[in-house]
Amino acid sequence: MPERTSYAPGTPSWVDLMTSAPEAAKQFYAELFGWEYDDQPAGDQGVYTLCLKDGKSVAGLGKMNPEHEAAGMPPMWNTYVTVANADDAHAKISAAGGTNVSPVMDVMDAGRMAVGQDPTGAVFAVWEAKDHIGAQLVNEHGTLTWNELLTPETDKAVRFYGELFGWGTDSMDMGPMTYTVFMLDGDGIAGTVSPPDVPSNWAVYFAVDDCDGIVEAAKAKGATVVAEPMDIPPGRMAALTDPQGAMFAVIKLANPPS
């Protein structure tokens, strides 16, 4: 179902954009996906914005850390994985060979989280839900539909996430590359692939009704096309960077989940 009220532990459940120009980013994604916004006070972090579709939370958006911006880090979309206990997950990150980037922290009444880095260098977050479960709407136009780890070290990543979240794998040949689907309780919940010359990172895919049309609209609003629209088994996809430099992907699903 597109509407979600909970996520099983080990399931990617939320994405947010940390950007150098929140107001410009809000305008870009509003025009592209039809998002509306709910600005929430975030203490020392200023404002955290909930991105809404049909009144439901579909993503988050905030101002990136000034130190990261000064160091030349680009804006980026981040992936959050639901866990039963953030403190336990935090301990498992280092035990499985990853790095704890942040301590465990409470996000007011929304939940409890920590940021980690896997052994291949990709950054992710774990999320223990309280009042905020994650994305309330998925798999339809302008909402999250897939999370994908891009890494040159797939085997190392598979071992790490298997230990951390209990993910299994199902691999398939895709021409010159092998695509690995991360499995949880028999369902594919994320994927990983090793494209050439791409640093390790978690990519996010948004479902769209018209891949080619969205790419043209994004280009007209200042986005850059990283991968032109192409047909792949799940549908027709493209990769872009928004006007501030954050990479994301769009896909028209061949068989949207019911």
C-alpha positions as CSV (number, residue, x, y, z in Angstrom):
1,M,0.0,0.0,0.0
2,P,1.3,3.5,-0.7
3,E,0.2,4.7,2.8
4,R,2.3,3.4,5.6
5,T,1.7,3.4,9.4
6,S,4.7,1.4,10.5
7,Y,8.0,-0.2,9.3
8,A,9.5,-3.4,10.4
9,P,13.0,-3.1,12.0
10,G,15.6,-3.3,9.3
11,T,13.5,-1.5,6.7
12,P,14.6,1.8,5.1
13,S,11.9,4.2,6.2
14,W,12.9,7.8,5.7
15,V,15.1,10.1,3.7
16,D,16.1,13.7,4.2
17,L,18.1,16.3,2.3
18,M,20.8,18.3,4.0
19,T,21.4,21.3,1.6
20,S,23.3,24.5,1.4
21,A,20.1,26.5,0.4
22,P,17.0,25.1,2.0
23,E,14.6,27.7,0.6
24,A,15.8,27.2,-3.0
25,A,15.6,23.4,-2.6
26,K,12.1,23.7,-1.2
27,Q,11.0,25.6,-4.3
28,F,12.7,23.1,-6.7
29,Y,11.1,20.0,-5.2
30,A,7.7,21.7,-4.7
31,E,7.7,22.5,-8.4
32,L,9.0,19.1,-9.4
33,F,7.0,16.8,-7.1
34,G,4.2,18.9,-5.8
35,W,5.5,18.9,-2.2
36,E,4.2,21.2,0.5
37,Y,6.1,22.0,3.6
38,D,5.8,22.0,7.4
39,D,8.7,23.8,9.1
40,Q,9.5,22.4,12.6
41,P,11.7,24.1,15.2
42,A,14.9,22.0,15.7
43,G,16.7,23.7,18.6
44,D,20.3,24.4,17.8
45,Q,19.8,23.0,14.3
46,G,17.4,25.8,13.5
47,V,14.5,24.5,11.4
48,Y,13.8,21.0,10.1
49,T,11.2,20.9,7.3
50,L,8.8,18.0,6.7
51,C,8.0,17.6,3.0
52,L,4.4,16.7,2.5
53,K,2.4,15.1,-0.2
54,D,-1.4,15.0,0.2
55,G,-0.8,16.1,3.8
56,K,1.5,13.2,4.6
57,S,5.2,13.3,5.5
58,V,7.3,11.9,2.6
59,A,10.8,13.3,3.3
60,G,12.7,15.8,5.4
61,L,14.9,18.8,4.5
62,G,17.3,21.0,6.5
63,K,20.4,23.2,6.4
64,M,23.6,21.3,6.1
65,N,26.2,21.6,8.8
66,P,28.3,24.8,8.2
67,E,31.5,22.8,8.9
68,H,30.6,20.3,6.3
69,E,29.8,23.0,3.8
70,A,33.1,24.8,4.5
71,A,34.9,21.6,4.0
72,G,33.5,21.3,0.5
73,M,31.0,18.5,1.2
74,P,28.1,18.6,-1.3
75,P,24.4,18.6,-0.3
76,M,23.1,15.1,0.0
77,W,20.1,12.9,0.5
78,N,20.4,10.6,3.5
79,T,18.8,7.2,4.1
80,Y,17.4,6.1,7.5
81,V,16.8,2.5,8.5
82,T,14.2,1.7,11.2
83,V,15.5,-0.3,14.2
84,A,13.9,-1.5,17.4
85,N,16.5,0.1,19.6
86,A,18.9,2.9,18.4
87,D,21.3,2.2,21.2
88,D,21.7,-1.4,20.3
89,A,22.1,-0.6,16.7
90,H,24.7,2.0,17.5
91,A,26.8,-0.6,19.3
92,K,26.4,-3.1,16.5
93,I,27.7,-0.6,13.9
94,S,31.2,-0.6,15.3
95,A,31.0,-4.3,16.2
96,A,30.2,-5.1,12.6
97,G,33.2,-3.1,11.3
98,G,31.5,0.3,10.7
99,T,32.1,3.7,12.2
100,N,29.9,5.6,14.6
101,V,29.6,9.1,13.1
102,S,27.3,10.5,15.9
103,P,26.2,9.5,19.3
104,V,22.7,8.3,19.8
105,M,20.4,11.3,20.2
106,D,16.7,12.0,20.9
107,V,14.9,14.0,18.2
108,M,12.3,15.5,20.5
109,D,9.2,13.2,20.6
110,A,9.8,12.1,17.0
111,G,12.3,9.3,17.7
112,R,15.8,8.4,18.6
113,M,18.6,8.1,16.0
114,A,22.3,7.7,15.3
115,V,24.5,8.2,12.2
116,G,26.9,5.5,11.1
117,Q,29.3,4.8,8.2
118,D,29.7,1.3,6.7
119,P,33.1,-0.2,6.0
120,T,33.0,0.9,2.4
121,G,32.5,4.6,3.4
122,A,28.7,5.1,2.9
123,V,26.9,7.1,5.5
124,F,23.5,6.1,6.8
125,A,21.3,6.6,9.9
126,V,19.3,4.3,12.2
127,W,15.9,5.4,13.4
128,E,14.0,4.2,16.4
129,A,10.5,5.5,15.8
130,K,8.3,7.2,18.4
131,D,5.8,9.8,17.1
132,H,7.4,9.8,13.6
133,I,7.4,6.4,11.8
134,G,9.2,7.7,8.7
135,A,7.6,8.2,5.3
136,Q,3.8,8.0,5.5
137,L,3.3,7.7,1.8
138,V,5.6,5.7,-0.6
139,N,5.7,4.3,-4.2
140,E,3.6,6.9,-5.9
141,H,4.5,10.1,-7.8
142,G,6.8,12.3,-5.7
143,T,7.5,9.8,-2.9
144,L,10.3,7.5,-1.9
145,T,10.3,4.1,-3.6
146,W,13.8,2.6,-3.3
147,N,17.1,3.0,-1.5
148,E,20.3,1.8,-3.2
149,L,23.9,1.5,-2.0
150,L,26.4,2.4,-4.6
151,T,29.8,0.9,-3.6
152,P,32.9,-0.6,-5.2
153,E,33.0,-3.1,-2.3
154,T,29.7,-5.0,-2.5
155,D,30.9,-8.1,-0.6
156,K,32.1,-6.1,2.3
157,A,28.9,-4.1,2.4
158,V,26.8,-7.3,2.3
159,R,28.6,-8.7,5.3
160,F,28.2,-5.5,7.3
161,Y,24.5,-5.0,6.7
162,G,23.8,-8.6,7.2
163,E,25.3,-8.4,10.7
164,L,23.7,-5.1,11.5
165,F,20.2,-5.5,10.1
166,G,19.9,-9.2,9.3
167,W,19.7,-8.5,5.6
168,G,20.0,-11.4,3.2
169,T,20.7,-11.0,-0.5
170,D,19.4,-12.0,-3.9
171,S,21.7,-11.2,-6.9
172,M,20.9,-10.9,-10.6
173,D,23.0,-10.2,-13.7
174,M,22.4,-6.8,-15.3
175,G,24.7,-6.8,-18.3
176,P,28.2,-5.8,-17.2
177,M,27.2,-5.5,-13.6
178,T,25.6,-7.7,-10.9
179,Y,22.7,-6.1,-9.0
180,T,22.2,-7.4,-5.4
181,V,18.9,-6.9,-3.7
182,F,18.9,-6.8,0.1
183,M,16.2,-9.1,1.5
184,L,14.4,-8.9,4.8
185,D,11.8,-11.6,5.7
186,G,11.5,-12.6,2.0
187,D,11.0,-9.1,0.7
188,G,13.4,-6.9,-1.3
189,I,13.9,-3.7,0.8
190,A,17.0,-2.1,-0.8
191,G,19.7,-2.8,-3.3
192,T,23.4,-2.4,-4.0
193,V,25.5,-2.2,-7.2
194,S,29.0,-1.2,-8.1
195,P,29.0,1.4,-10.8
196,P,32.5,2.5,-11.9
197,D,34.1,5.6,-10.4
198,V,31.4,6.3,-7.9
199,P,32.2,6.8,-4.2
200,S,30.2,4.8,-1.7
201,N,26.9,6.4,-0.9
202,W,23.3,5.6,-0.4
203,A,21.2,6.8,-3.3
204,V,17.4,7.6,-3.1
205,Y,14.8,6.9,-5.8
206,F,11.5,8.8,-6.0
207,A,8.6,7.3,-8.0
208,V,7.3,9.5,-10.9
209,D,4.5,9.1,-13.4
210,D,6.7,10.2,-16.3
211,C,10.4,9.7,-16.1
212,D,11.3,11.6,-19.3
213,G,8.9,14.5,-18.5
214,I,10.3,14.9,-15.0
215,V,13.9,15.0,-16.3
216,E,13.0,17.7,-18.7
217,A,11.2,19.7,-16.0
218,A,14.1,19.2,-13.6
219,K,16.6,20.4,-16.2
220,A,14.5,23.5,-16.9
221,K,14.7,24.3,-13.1
222,G,18.5,24.1,-13.0
223,A,19.1,20.4,-12.3
224,T,21.9,18.4,-14.0
225,V,21.3,15.0,-15.6
226,V,23.8,12.4,-14.4
227,A,22.2,9.4,-16.1
228,E,19.8,10.0,-19.0
229,P,16.4,8.1,-18.8
230,M,16.9,4.4,-19.4
231,D,14.9,1.2,-19.2
232,I,15.8,-1.3,-16.5
233,P,13.8,-4.3,-15.3
234,P,11.9,-2.4,-12.5
235,G,11.0,0.5,-14.9
236,R,12.4,3.6,-16.5
237,M,14.8,5.6,-14.4
238,A,17.2,8.6,-14.5
239,A,19.7,10.1,-12.1
240,L,20.1,13.9,-11.5
241,T,21.6,16.4,-9.2
242,D,19.4,19.2,-8.0
243,P,20.5,22.9,-8.4
244,Q,22.5,22.8,-5.2
245,G,24.3,19.6,-6.1
246,A,22.4,16.8,-4.2
247,M,22.1,13.6,-6.3
248,F,18.8,11.7,-6.5
249,A,17.1,9.3,-8.9
250,V,13.6,9.1,-10.4
251,I,11.8,6.0,-11.7
252,K,8.5,5.2,-13.4
253,L,7.8,1.8,-12.0
254,A,6.8,-0.9,-14.4
255,N,4.8,-2.6,-11.7
256,P,4.1,-0.3,-8.8
257,P,3.5,-2.2,-5.5
258,S,-0.2,-2.5,-4.8
